[in-house]
Amino acid sequence: MQDTSDINQIMDASIPLVVMETFEEKKAEEMLLNVARTRFAKLARWSITDGLSTLTFGPQLAPTETKFNEPVELLRHIKASHEACIYLLCDFHPYLTDQPEIVRLIKDIALNHLAVPNTLVFISHRLQLPKELSRYASGFSMPLPSDDRILDLVRDEAKRWSQKHGDTRIKTDNVTLKKLVATLQGLSVSDVRRLVRSAIWDDGAISAEDLPRINRSKFQMLDLEGIVSFENEVDDFANVGGLANLKRWLTNRREAFVQENSTLDRPKGILLLGVQGGGKSLAAKAVAGMWGLALLRLDMAALYNKYIGETERNLREALQLADAMSPCVLWMDEIEKAMSQDGADNGTAQRLLGTLLTWMAERPSRVFIVATSNDISRLPPELIRKGRLDEIFFVDLPDAAVRQDIFAIHLRKRGYEPAQFDLEALARASEGFNGAEIEQAIIASVYHAQAEALAMDTPLLLSECSATSPLSVVMAEQIARLRQWASERTVPA
């Protein structure tokens, strides 16, 4: 039986309006039936299709004489009723916008709660009450299955598969099962069953190869409409030139973060500051690849919404999603776009900062932050101080040796043998280039060679390099200032 203590506390506090955001409508009905039974209360359910029906333990629907299919009729009926009842209102969110009569009726019912203790429970996948109603309301989240419950669900699905296949045991191992349970944390019972079924039923096995696919499916269930994206293409530091200090730092802390029961202090996150195109994004992807974790990318610019309160809600939901995907890497790309304290946004950035700082301080989940920034001067000091993040790394322009590595990496990616090129000459010719500019020089050379039926060789690459004006030349003054600032305040990556 589900734990109903939290919802009972809400009822005991005489709160007239309850908001439940969930896809588990049937589970919510069962839970409220248990609550109604223990409290000797009456429970009714309303939807636009079925109207108002009394729920009895089972559950079964017992139609009332008048169905009250229209929301206004329903609310007038509840307001006029002298018999206390818990009303489960399904998908009521469309009627809370631009309908003042409905809002007023709900407020009247709430204000009359002490005389007639009716409780309205709004259940939907997403619902926000108007401000004039929110002060009378409390939110309630459906309890999610524990690790032991998830393991029971996995075993139950494995037993079902076995019974349908001549009692054949599924193939798996304890390490993979433990990783699977960790992956399925933060999902409802029905979602856990669905993903376990998808892993078992195709081949009768739960293997390490199933985990990335389950992670992607989990993210799709929790998706946030473009604010957070699941990065399928994580990289490895073998494909990242330079950044030796960062690689060493991450290697030393890998076990402390990845091992759930590690006794070491868990790493919190890093800030990557540097020149545009210098490899910050590639490094963020490589962290996830190196640690074998899912990578979520939070688009900071996409957080902003024209409606008051929605921007902060977007961030809260993004952070809740990261918690649900734990353990994972959360890449906050160009974090200054949302956290810049310039005072021109009616305090939205300040509220976002407060939400983020609270989450960073209190989160129990294993979410490693990789924040990237092109302009640290726009970030508030309380965000980047030690304790919030573990370290600030500066991703500088690559030196000659690193430029050779970058040429070799991108040539090898495109099927060319680096030993056939004069990497030293290419490194000299690309002085001041960042990693992105080196890659683009190689891409341009490949197209040139194919179009002119030429051999892809060193002279062709040297010609493309000489035709490129790197960012370090175009924006020389700004980059010089950034490098000077970083030399005294950050750790070289």
C-alpha positions, 0 to 999 in steps of 0.5 A: 500500500502507498504511503499516504502520510503526507497527503493526510497531513495536508488534509489535517491542516484543512488546506482546501486545494491540493495540486498533484502534477503526475501522469499516474492518474490511476495510482493517484485515485487508489491513493486518495481512495485509501485516504478517504477510507481511513478518514471515513470521507466521501471521494468523487471524481470529475472529468470532462468526459465522465462528469462527476462520479462517486468513487468506491473502494475498488475503485468503481464509478457510481454515477450521480443523478446529474453528471455536471460535465461542465466545470461551472455546473460542477463548481456551483454544485460543490459550492451549494453542497453541505456534505463534505467530500474530497473531489478529484478533478482531472485535467482541470488546467485548461479552465483556470486561464481567462475564466474569472467565474471558474476562479471565483467559484473555486475561491468561494469553495476554499473560503468556505472550507471551515464551514463545509470541508470540501477538498478539491484535488487538481490532478494533471501532468502540469498545472499552475493555479492562478495567484489568487488561488495559490495561497489556499493550495498545497502541492503534493508529489506522488511518492516514487518507488525506492531502490528495493521497490525498483528491484522488485519490479525488475524481478517481477518483469523478469519472472513474467518473461520467464513464464512466457518462455518456458521458465528460461532465466534471463541473462544478467549480472549483479553489477548491471542490475545495480546500475539499472536500479540507479538508472531507473531512480526518479521514475514512477512504477508504470514507467519503471515497468515499461523500461524494464520490459523494453530491456528484457523482452527483445533478447531475454537479457539485461546487459550493459548495452541496454543502459544507455538506451534506457537512459535516453528513454527515461529522459524522453519521458521526463523531457522539458520541451527543449530547455534540457536536451539529452546529449547522445554524442558524448566524447572521450578525452582521447579525442580532446587535444591538450587539457592535461590538468583537467584530465588529471583532475577528473581522473583523480575524482572519478571513483569518488563520484561514480562509486555510490558508497565512496567515503570521499567528498563527492565532487560538485562541479567545475566552471570552464572559462575560455576563448570561444571555440577553444574546446569547452563544449567538447570538454563537457562532453568528454567528462560524461564520456570519461566517467561513463555517465549520461550528459544533459545540456541545459540551454540557459538562454531557453529558460526565459519566458515572458510570463512572470514566474515561468522562468524560475519554474523552468529552472526548477523543473530542469534541476528536478529532471537532472536529479531524476537522471542522477547520476549524470553530468549537467552541462550548463552551457554559457551560464552567464546568459541566465545569471548575468546580474545587469538589473534589466530583467525585473529581478528574474536573474536574481531569482534564478540565482537564488533557485540555483544556489539553493539546489547546489547547496541542498541537492542529495543527488549525484549531479556533476555540474560542468558550467561553461562561460565566455565572460566570467565578469558577468557572473555573480561572485556567490555562484563561482566561489569555492564550495559552490563549484570545486574549481575554475579551469581556463581553456586557453588557446592551444600551444604548438604541441597541442595544435599538433594533437588537434590536427592529428585527431581531426585528420584521423576522424576523417580517415587520413593518417596523421603521419603523412602530414607535416604536423610541425609545419601545420602547428607553426602555420596555425599560431593563434588558432583555437581547436574549432578553427583548426577543424574548420581548416581541415574540413575546408581542405577536404572540400577543396581537394574533392572539388579540384581532384587534388591530393589532401596534403600538407600544402593544401592545409597550409594554404587554408591556414594562411587564408584564415583570420583566427579569432585571436587576431579579430578580437585580439584586445578582448582575448588578451584581457581575458587571458590576463584576468585568468592567469591570476585567478584560474587553473590552466586546463 
